[in-house]
């Protein structure tokens, strides 16, 4: 959904004016976040600006989100999330590898859905919502790192909606401590007269081990996709894996990561991403290492420093294409991030 600056400002103002009324409604809740990022280094963007300058480094950027939910009737919840931008007056690649127009304040509707407890143990959800397939979250407060994983970027690259979001209806329930979700959706790329199907199974087969298996169908792009992900935690350590296997373009993509909580709000994580392409894509495989340290300065404020080193030896247009699909460029990207929540 593309809109001009005036329209985005109008949406932003409308959301802000509506917030007090929504918050005062019966059982209404408002929550949100701001995400401020200072880009310290960006090797992949070197020399791409005027006079051979780097258009991305030494700049602050900010976005955020605000969510409104209400449950005035039994077993029915209505939710809307808006994504907000504070622009810098240019078009650039953001800290998550996405191309964005930074031409002033703007807003988009990220999620808008209704959940209904149809029967005991079965919940139906309909509308536009975050893609439940894959381990990486959509918004900064729920992400394990500052940057999104290659798996997330590939999934996001398939969806026509802004962000890694889907439109349709799902039904979810629990069978023998296993959570099952089935979905009937618009085709991920919104192809005419086509639909996508979703299947998701999750649970904890062992103590401290959480596993999830997902499947998405589509008629275009990367085709049908399997995803297997899980986390295992013991003491202060957490280990994670996310493996994606599409039918077309990408042969496989995965990330493995580990983190340790030192206590007192201090943590550190390391992630390795790898993408191998199908032979007909005619692209070289890409990989990256990401290093991340964080400090929970207050209950509603987190500070993080991240360094990501990408290896993308594709040339010219091929490098641009592979980076657009995976979020992995060639060289270092260093960011300082502040996340505030309310």
Legacy VTK file of the C-alpha trace (Angstrom):
# vtk DataFile Version 3.0
C-alpha trace
ASCII
DATASET POLYDATA
POINTS 342 float
0.000 0.000 0.000
1.662 3.194 -1.192
0.401 6.609 -0.218
1.689 10.146 -0.384
3.055 12.146 2.508
-0.176 14.052 3.181
-2.191 10.841 3.413
0.298 9.238 5.813
0.273 12.331 8.039
-3.548 12.297 8.011
-3.608 8.653 9.111
-1.110 9.387 11.897
-3.185 12.310 13.180
-6.399 10.269 13.009
-4.860 7.434 15.016
-3.565 9.805 17.681
-6.912 11.594 17.969
-8.758 8.285 18.232
-6.462 6.846 20.921
-8.034 8.565 23.971
-11.527 7.421 22.939
-10.400 3.879 22.272
-8.582 3.694 25.577
-11.677 4.804 27.493
-13.901 2.119 25.966
-14.962 -0.843 28.095
-12.130 -3.347 28.575
-9.955 -1.405 26.105
-6.185 -1.552 26.277
-3.464 0.501 24.598
0.147 -0.582 24.321
3.069 0.207 22.047
6.749 0.865 21.541
9.298 3.159 19.974
12.447 1.882 18.276
15.328 4.332 17.803
18.366 3.203 15.815
21.649 4.995 15.158
23.591 3.451 12.301
27.309 3.615 13.098
28.645 1.694 10.096
27.213 0.334 6.848
29.786 -1.153 4.465
27.218 -2.398 1.887
26.058 1.216 1.321
29.529 2.706 0.869
29.781 4.945 -2.176
26.135 4.680 -3.191
25.251 8.281 -2.287
26.138 11.622 -3.932
29.880 12.311 -4.275
30.583 8.664 -3.438
29.297 9.080 0.122
27.521 6.591 2.373
23.807 7.524 2.606
23.040 5.465 5.706
25.707 5.956 8.384
25.758 8.542 11.189
21.987 8.896 11.023
19.227 8.345 13.527
15.996 6.678 12.490
12.877 5.926 14.469
9.737 3.925 14.131
7.209 2.556 16.525
3.862 0.952 16.949
0.685 1.421 18.912
-1.909 -1.282 19.495
-5.533 -0.981 20.528
-7.560 -3.943 21.757
-11.003 -4.317 23.253
-13.051 -7.253 24.540
-16.465 -5.829 25.509
-18.246 -9.092 24.669
-17.515 -12.548 26.041
-15.093 -14.601 23.908
-14.579 -11.812 21.333
-11.521 -9.547 21.087
-10.922 -6.836 18.505
-7.379 -5.565 17.867
-5.704 -3.008 15.608
-1.967 -2.235 15.466
-0.573 0.805 13.667
3.074 1.112 12.580
4.503 4.633 12.734
7.532 6.164 10.997
9.625 9.236 11.660
11.376 10.023 8.382
14.700 11.647 7.618
13.746 13.123 4.252
15.259 10.520 1.929
14.787 7.045 0.477
17.140 4.464 1.921
17.599 0.902 3.108
16.628 0.704 6.757
18.421 -1.133 9.527
16.443 -4.294 8.816
17.405 -4.396 5.115
14.047 -3.077 3.844
13.799 -0.195 1.343
11.704 2.592 2.822
10.740 6.133 1.862
11.856 8.438 4.678
9.970 11.536 3.545
8.224 12.573 6.736
5.888 11.265 9.407
3.701 8.376 8.288
1.657 5.420 9.415
0.402 2.066 8.184
-2.067 -0.434 9.601
0.036 -3.471 10.545
-2.659 -5.697 12.046
-6.446 -5.540 12.205
-8.248 -8.663 13.346
-11.016 -10.207 15.432
-10.622 -13.313 17.604
-13.662 -15.361 18.568
-13.840 -18.233 21.029
-16.151 -20.254 18.807
-16.146 -23.445 20.888
-14.388 -24.550 24.053
-10.700 -24.847 23.146
-11.125 -23.503 19.583
-10.392 -19.893 18.640
-11.106 -18.347 15.243
-9.094 -15.313 14.075
-9.917 -13.246 11.010
-8.327 -10.194 9.414
-4.769 -9.046 8.785
-2.159 -10.394 11.205
1.553 -11.115 11.691
2.782 -14.239 9.916
2.944 -16.985 12.589
5.340 -19.098 10.470
9.004 -18.711 11.440
10.736 -17.827 14.678
11.541 -14.137 14.152
8.992 -11.595 15.395
7.701 -8.579 13.481
8.290 -5.793 16.016
11.427 -4.676 17.849
10.391 -5.470 21.464
9.793 -9.119 20.552
12.841 -9.676 18.333
15.906 -11.572 19.562
18.265 -9.202 17.706
18.156 -5.707 16.242
18.142 -7.080 12.677
15.750 -9.607 11.221
16.938 -13.058 10.199
17.343 -14.178 6.578
14.391 -16.551 7.105
12.199 -13.604 8.099
13.328 -11.592 5.066
12.497 -14.448 2.693
9.032 -14.859 4.210
8.494 -11.094 4.146
9.634 -11.011 0.502
6.744 -13.344 -0.408
3.961 -11.339 1.235
2.214 -8.533 -0.619
1.133 -6.744 2.566
3.374 -4.275 4.374
5.648 -6.244 6.678
5.555 -10.011 7.034
1.773 -10.072 7.359
-1.070 -12.265 6.116
-4.773 -11.759 5.415
-7.374 -14.442 6.006
-8.941 -16.664 8.654
-7.338 -19.152 11.062
-8.704 -21.659 13.559
-6.546 -22.748 16.506
-6.934 -25.371 19.208
-4.990 -27.701 21.510
-4.819 -31.496 21.296
-2.824 -33.412 23.930
-0.730 -30.311 24.788
0.036 -29.708 21.104
-1.164 -26.414 19.626
-2.628 -26.704 16.116
-3.502 -23.849 13.747
-5.104 -24.053 10.311
-5.475 -21.044 8.030
-7.249 -20.098 4.793
-5.600 -16.972 3.374
-5.256 -14.646 0.456
-2.411 -15.879 -1.731
0.765 -14.539 -0.085
1.467 -12.341 -3.118
-2.275 -11.665 -3.548
-2.348 -13.458 -6.901
-5.752 -13.204 -8.558
-8.217 -16.041 -7.926
-5.708 -17.918 -5.740
-5.516 -18.696 -2.036
-2.842 -19.884 0.377
-3.174 -22.447 3.147
-1.416 -22.431 6.522
-0.661 -25.237 8.948
1.164 -24.743 12.253
1.924 -27.234 15.028
3.787 -26.250 18.210
4.513 -27.670 21.630
7.127 -28.597 24.230
8.103 -32.254 23.690
10.829 -32.053 26.356
11.498 -29.889 29.382
12.947 -26.512 28.326
12.508 -27.403 24.629
9.957 -25.598 22.460
9.364 -26.727 18.872
7.257 -25.428 15.996
6.525 -26.854 12.543
4.826 -24.683 9.937
3.716 -24.991 6.314
2.536 -22.282 3.890
1.300 -22.747 0.338
1.379 -20.219 -2.496
1.214 -20.169 -6.294
3.953 -17.606 -6.986
7.461 -16.671 -5.870
9.208 -19.201 -3.649
6.225 -21.555 -3.736
5.187 -23.778 -0.835
7.377 -23.454 2.248
8.174 -25.665 5.260
9.581 -24.104 8.434
10.963 -25.881 11.501
12.147 -23.865 14.485
12.808 -24.339 18.170
14.526 -23.057 21.297
16.176 -24.827 24.197
16.977 -23.062 27.451
19.015 -24.195 30.433
20.278 -21.940 33.180
21.135 -18.589 31.595
21.743 -20.147 28.154
19.280 -20.196 25.259
19.885 -21.964 21.935
17.730 -21.447 18.858
17.263 -22.793 15.331
15.037 -21.733 12.424
15.092 -23.705 9.151
13.068 -22.754 6.059
12.692 -24.896 2.923
10.813 -23.311 -0.016
9.979 -25.087 -3.284
11.428 -22.458 -5.646
14.211 -19.843 -5.872
15.654 -20.597 -2.423
16.883 -24.125 -1.750
17.075 -23.602 2.017
17.660 -20.892 4.601
18.445 -21.240 8.263
19.859 -19.514 11.301
21.331 -20.914 14.493
21.838 -18.692 17.495
22.763 -18.749 21.130
22.500 -16.323 23.995
23.425 -15.967 27.639
21.720 -13.902 30.328
24.374 -12.581 32.722
21.794 -11.161 35.116
21.242 -7.522 36.086
19.663 -6.904 32.682
22.803 -7.747 30.676
22.731 -10.280 27.838
24.741 -11.338 24.795
23.815 -13.313 21.651
25.447 -14.673 18.511
23.645 -15.694 15.301
24.696 -17.360 12.053
22.490 -17.048 8.955
22.904 -19.024 5.738
20.949 -19.077 2.463
21.501 -21.496 -0.412
19.770 -20.876 -3.729
18.076 -23.195 -6.189
20.250 -23.768 -9.273
17.945 -21.800 -11.573
18.276 -18.684 -9.382
21.895 -18.347 -10.581
23.012 -16.732 -7.333
25.922 -17.415 -4.979
25.075 -18.537 -1.442
25.128 -15.830 1.237
25.941 -15.997 4.955
26.252 -13.646 7.921
27.411 -13.545 11.533
25.584 -11.263 13.964
26.875 -10.230 17.393
24.520 -8.602 19.882
24.799 -7.231 23.432
21.904 -5.699 25.338
21.132 -3.952 28.612
17.682 -3.673 30.182
18.174 -0.205 31.637
14.628 -0.031 33.019
11.428 -2.039 32.854
10.396 -0.148 29.730
13.803 0.683 28.193
16.277 -1.640 26.462
19.614 -0.661 24.865
21.406 -2.847 22.320
24.580 -2.767 20.234
24.683 -5.060 17.199
27.365 -5.873 14.624
26.477 -7.955 11.580
29.091 -9.196 9.096
27.558 -10.323 5.798
29.215 -12.390 3.091
27.560 -11.734 -0.297
29.886 -12.320 -3.257
27.213 -11.883 -5.912
28.018 -9.089 -8.362
26.083 -5.965 -9.327
22.376 -6.689 -9.945
22.704 -10.226 -8.562
24.071 -8.837 -5.279
21.215 -6.354 -5.066
18.669 -9.090 -5.738
20.090 -11.524 -3.185
20.354 -8.772 -0.548
16.748 -7.692 -1.190
15.492 -11.247 -0.674
17.683 -12.213 2.302
18.644 -8.904 3.955
22.327 -9.912 3.744
24.736 -7.484 2.100
28.515 -7.714 1.817
30.363 -6.195 4.782
29.715 -4.851 8.264
26.622 -3.107 9.606
26.846 -1.686 13.143
23.834 -0.215 14.953
22.989 1.205 18.363
19.368 0.695 19.351
17.020 2.002 22.054
13.610 0.366 22.557
11.005 1.999 24.778
7.685 0.321 25.565
4.409 1.441 27.096
LINES 1 343
342 0 1 2 3 4 5 6 7 8 9 10 11 12 13 14 15 16 17 18 19 20 21 22 23 24 25 26 27 28 29 30 31 32 33 34 35 36 37 38 39 40 41 42 43 44 45 46 47 48 49 50 51 52 53 54 55 56 57 58 59 60 61 62 63 64 65 66 67 68 69 70 71 72 73 74 75 76 77 78 79 80 81 82 83 84 85 86 87 88 89 90 91 92 93 94 95 96 97 98 99 100 101 102 103 104 105 106 107 108 109 110 111 112 113 114 115 116 117 118 119 120 121 122 123 124 125 126 127 128 129 130 131 132 133 134 135 136 137 138 139 140 141 142 143 144 145 146 147 148 149 150 151 152 153 154 155 156 157 158 159 160 161 162 163 164 165 166 167 168 169 170 171 172 173 174 175 176 177 178 179 180 181 182 183 184 185 186 187 188 189 190 191 192 193 194 195 196 197 198 199 200 201 202 203 204 205 206 207 208 209 210 211 212 213 214 215 216 217 218 219 220 221 222 223 224 225 226 227 228 229 230 231 232 233 234 235 236 237 238 239 240 241 242 243 244 245 246 247 248 249 250 251 252 253 254 255 256 257 258 259 260 261 262 263 264 265 266 267 268 269 270 271 272 273 274 275 276 277 278 279 280 281 282 283 284 285 286 287 288 289 290 291 292 293 294 295 296 297 298 299 300 301 302 303 304 305 306 307 308 309 310 311 312 313 314 315 316 317 318 319 320 321 322 323 324 325 326 327 328 329 330 331 332 333 334 335 336 337 338 339 340 341
